Amino acid sequence: MALSPYIARLRAHIGHDVLLLPGVSAVVRDDAGRVLLARRSDNGRWSLPAGLVDPGEQPADAVLREVLEETGVRVEIERVGGVATHPVVYPNGDACEYLNVWFRCRPVGGAPTADGDESLEVGWFAPEALPELDDWSRLRIDTTVAQDAPTWHAAPGEKHPALGQPDAL
């Protein structure tokens, strides 16, 4: 995955120190209840479509862009699923804290297609047949099961286990 020029400029100033970055992810569910996942090119793991919000971009626009770029599927937002922060330390030592807004979405066009850059494979998975996923993805999927569920957030002072560092990136 290519590092955005914006992040590269920030890293030139601060090195590996932690960056607080705005991110989005999508839980895309089709009419059969299947979830759209992409296998990431950076670590080979299955994940929800996700990415950074560019400067000047709204989260809703970013999630539509990221899903289409990574999966070839056009989506419509049904609701905000939740909001939370989570830390990441990449293999090169770069530390980030993502403020992630996730959306429950439904497909409205396109066809699942890996972009070959950020995603190696794309597919629809029944909830009972999901591949191994990190706790962040599980939390996002679980909080968007009901179409009319309230927006999820960690309670004040809560250290939710899904919001820590993953086992491996």
For each residue, the residues with C-beta under 8 A, 3 or more apart:
1: 40 41 42 117 118
2: 117
3: 7 8 11
4: 7 8 52 54
5: 8 9
6: 9 10 54 55
7: 3 4 10 11 19 21 52
8: 3 4 5 11 12
9: 5 6 12 13
10: 6 7 13 14 19
11: 3 7 8 14 15 16 19 94
12: 8 9
13: 9 10
14: 10 11 17 19
15: 11
16: 11 92 93 94 95
17: 14 95
18: 87 95 96 97
19: 7 10 11 14 94 95 96 97
20: 96 97 99
21: 7 52 96 97 98 99
22: 52 53 59 98 99 101
23: 50 51 52 53 98 99 100 101
24: 50 51 52 53 59 62 63 66 100 101 102 103
25: 48 49 50 51 63 66 100 101 102 103 137 140
26: 36 48 49 50 63 66 67 75 102 103 104 105
27: 35 48 81 102 103 104 105 140 141 144
28: 35 36 49 67 71 73 75 105 106 107
29: 33 34 35 36 104 105 106 144
30: 33 34 36 106 107 124
31: 106
32: 124 126
33: 29 30 126 127
34: 29 30 124 125 126 127
35: 27 28 29 48 124 125 127 130 141
36: 26 28 29 30 48 49 67 71 73 107 112 122 123 124 125
37: 46 47 48 122 123 124 125 130 131 133
38: 46 47 48 49 70 71 114 118 119 120 121 122
39: 44 45 46 47 114 119 120 121 122
40: 1 43 44 45 46 47 118 119 120
41: 1 44 116 117 118 119 120
42: 1 118 169
43: 40 168 169
44: 39 40 41 120
45: 39 40 132 133 134
46: 37 38 39 40 130 131 132 133 137
47: 37 38 39 40 50 133 134 137
48: 25 26 27 35 36 37 38 102 137 140 141
49: 25 26 28 36 38 63 66 67 70 71 119
50: 23 24 25 26 47 66 100
51: 23 24 25 62 65 66 69 70 118
52: 4 7 21 22 23 24 62
53: 22 23 24 57 58 59 62
54: 4 6 57 62
55: 6
56:
57: 53 54 61 62 65
58: 53 61 62
59: 22 24 53 62 63 101 103
60: 63 64 77 103
61: 57 58 64 65
62: 24 51 52 53 54 57 58 59 65 66
63: 24 25 26 49 59 60 66 67 75 77 101 103 105
64: 60 61 67 68 74 75 77
65: 51 57 61 62 68 69
66: 24 25 26 49 50 51 62 63 69 70
67: 26 28 36 49 63 64 70 71 73 74 75 105
68: 64 65 71 72 73 74 75 110
69: 51 65 66 115 118
70: 38 49 51 66 67 115 118 119 122
71: 28 36 38 49 67 68 110 112 113 114 115 119 122
72: 68 110 111 112 113 114 115 122
73: 28 36 67 68 107 109 110 111 112 122
74: 64 67 68 107 108 109 110
75: 26 28 63 64 67 68 105 106 107 108
76: 105 106 108
77: 60 63 64 80 103 104 105
78: 103 104 105 106 147
79: 103 104 144 147 148 151
80: 77 83 101 102 103 104 151
81: 27 102 103 104 140 143 144 149 151 152
82: 101 102 139 140 143 144 151 152 153
83: 80 99 100 101 102 151 152 153
84: 99 100 139 152 153 154 160 163
85: 97 98 99 100 163
86: 97 98 100 136 162 163 164 165
87: 18 95 96 97 98 164 165
88: 95 96 97 98 165 166 169
89: 93 94 95 96 165 169
90: 93 94 95 96 169
91: 169
92: 16
93: 16 89 90
94: 11 16 19 89 90
95: 16 17 18 19 87 88 89 90
96: 18 19 20 21 87 88 89 90
97: 18 19 20 21 85 86 87 88
98: 21 22 23 85 86 87 88
99: 20 21 22 23 83 84 85
100: 23 24 25 50 83 84 85 86 136
101: 22 23 24 25 59 63 80 82 83
102: 24 25 26 27 48 80 81 82 83 140 143 144
103: 24 25 26 27 59 60 63 77 78 79 80 81
104: 26 27 29 77 78 79 80 81 144 147
105: 26 27 28 29 63 67 75 76 77 78
106: 28 29 30 31 75 76 78
107: 28 30 36 73 74 75 110
108: 74 75 76
109: 73 74
110: 68 71 72 73 74 107 113
111: 72 73
112: 36 71 72 73 122 123 124
113: 71 72 110 122
114: 38 39 71 72 119 120 121 122
115: 69 70 71 72 118 119
116: 41 119 120
117: 1 2 41
118: 1 38 40 41 42 51 69 70 115
119: 38 39 40 41 49 70 71 114 115 116 122
120: 38 39 40 41 44 114 116
121: 38 39 114
122: 36 37 38 39 70 71 72 73 112 113 114 119
123: 36 37 112
124: 30 32 34 35 36 37 112
125: 34 35 36 37 129 130 131
126: 32 33 34 129 130
127: 33 34 35 130 141 145
128:
129: 125 126
130: 35 37 46 125 126 127 133 141
131: 37 46 125
132: 45 46
133: 37 45 46 47 130 137 138 141
134: 45 47 137 138 166 167
135: 138 139 161 162 163 164 166
136: 86 100 139 140 162 163 166
137: 25 46 47 48 133 134 140 141
138: 133 134 135 141 142 162
139: 82 84 135 136 142 143 152 160 162 163
140: 25 27 48 81 82 102 136 137 143 144
141: 27 35 48 127 130 133 137 138 144 145
142: 138 139 145
143: 81 82 102 139 140 149 152
144: 27 29 79 81 82 102 104 140 141 149
145: 127 141 142 149
146: 149
147: 78 79 104
148: 79
149: 81 143 144 145 146 152
150:
151: 79 80 81 82 83
152: 81 82 83 84 139 143 149
153: 82 83 84
154: 84 158 159 160 163
155: 158
156:
157:
158: 154 155
159: 154 163 164
160: 84 139 154 163
161: 135 164
162: 86 135 136 138 139
163: 84 85 86 135 136 139 154 159 160
164: 86 87 135 159 161
165: 86 87 88 89
166: 88 134 135 136 169
167: 134
168: 43
169: 42 43 88 89 90 91 166
